[in-house]
Amino acid sequence: MLPRVAADLTLILHLAFIAFALLGALLALRWRWIPWFQLPAAAWGIYVEASGRLCPLTDIENHFRRLAGQGGYAEGFVERYLLPIIYPAGLTRDIQFILAAAVVMTNLVIYGFIFLRRSRRARLHPGV
């Protein structure tokens, strides 16, 4: 039971990391320190997708699944609803490059917006 819970928690962590790498820049609208963590996460996500490597979280999850005696994914909530998001059927190298480009573009747009917003605020309110 414990290895299965560990595998499920690893999967949830994996999904959270993917969401943070893709959309975590939105948190920088509120907290200025977020880019120090989000940009490396985005860079890692881009690298993993562009290089075709597996994220270490995938290996960790699979390790726990094997310890739990699971050859595949049982139809629990986590497996049914989260796995297809992280491991879509038909994932190819071309799709991985598109995913990497989506991470780049999403972050460029969000950080561009933040930069323009802060630049405008600095011009309108010098010294604040």
C-alpha positions in Angstrom: 0.0 0.0 0.0 2.8 2.5 0.9 4.6 2.1 -2.4 1.4 2.8 -4.3 0.7 5.9 -2.3 4.3 7.0 -2.9 3.8 6.4 -6.7 0.6 8.4 -6.6 2.1 11.3 -4.7 5.1 11.3 -7.1 2.6 11.5 -10.0 0.8 14.4 -8.4 4.2 16.2 -7.8 5.1 15.5 -11.4 1.8 17.2 -12.6 2.4 20.1 -10.2 5.9 20.6 -11.6 4.7 20.5 -15.2 2.0 23.1 -14.3 4.6 25.3 -12.5 7.0 25.1 -15.4 4.3 26.0 -17.9 2.2 28.6 -16.0 4.2 29.4 -12.8 5.3 32.7 -14.3 1.8 33.9 -13.5 2.8 33.7 -9.9 5.5 36.3 -10.6 2.7 38.9 -11.0 2.3 38.6 -7.3 5.7 37.5 -6.0 8.9 38.9 -7.5 11.0 36.0 -6.2 9.1 33.4 -8.2 11.2 33.6 -11.4 14.2 32.4 -9.4 12.4 29.0 -9.2 10.1 29.1 -12.1 12.7 29.8 -14.8 14.9 26.9 -13.9 11.8 24.7 -13.8 10.8 25.9 -17.3 14.3 25.4 -18.6 14.3 21.8 -17.2 10.9 21.1 -18.8 12.1 22.5 -22.2 15.3 20.4 -21.9 13.4 17.2 -21.1 11.0 17.7 -24.0 13.5 18.8 -26.5 16.1 16.1 -25.7 13.6 13.3 -25.5 14.8 12.3 -22.0 12.5 11.1 -19.3 12.1 13.2 -16.2 13.6 11.6 -13.1 10.1 11.8 -11.5 9.0 9.3 -14.1 11.7 6.8 -13.0 10.8 7.4 -9.3 7.1 6.8 -9.9 7.8 3.6 -12.0 10.1 2.4 -9.2 7.3 2.8 -6.6 4.7 1.2 -9.0 7.0 -1.9 -9.4 7.4 -2.1 -5.6 3.6 -2.0 -5.3 3.4 -4.9 -7.7 1.7 -2.8 -10.4 2.6 -3.8 -13.9 0.5 -1.0 -15.3 -1.8 1.6 -13.9 -4.8 0.5 -12.0 -7.9 2.5 -12.6 -7.9 4.7 -9.6 -8.6 8.5 -9.7 -5.0 9.5 -10.0 -4.3 7.1 -12.8 -7.6 7.7 -14.6 -7.5 11.5 -14.6 -3.9 12.6 -14.2 -1.8 10.0 -16.1 -3.3 10.9 -19.6 -2.2 14.5 -19.0 1.4 13.6 -18.1 1.7 10.6 -20.4 -0.6 11.2 -23.4 -1.2 8.4 -25.9 0.7 8.8 -29.2 3.4 11.0 -27.7 6.0 11.5 -30.5 9.3 13.5 -30.8 7.4 16.0 -33.0 4.8 16.5 -30.2 7.6 16.8 -27.6 9.2 19.6 -29.7 5.7 21.3 -29.8 5.4 20.9 -26.1 8.8 22.4 -25.5 7.9 25.3 -27.8 4.6 25.8 -25.9 6.6 26.1 -22.6 8.9 28.7 -24.2 6.1 30.7 -25.8 3.9 30.7 -22.7 6.7 31.9 -20.5 7.9 34.5 -23.0 4.4 36.0 -23.2 3.9 36.0 -19.4 7.3 37.4 -18.6 7.0 39.9 -21.4 3.7 41.1 -19.9 5.3 41.3 -16.5 8.2 43.3 -17.8 6.0 45.7 -19.7 3.7 46.1 -16.7 6.6 46.8 -14.3 8.3 49.2 -16.8 5.1 51.1 -17.2 4.6 51.3 -13.5 8.2 52.5 -13.0 7.6 55.3 -15.5 4.3 56.3 -14.0 5.5 56.1 -10.4 9.3 56.8 -10.2 10.9 55.9 -6.9 8.2 53.5 -5.8 
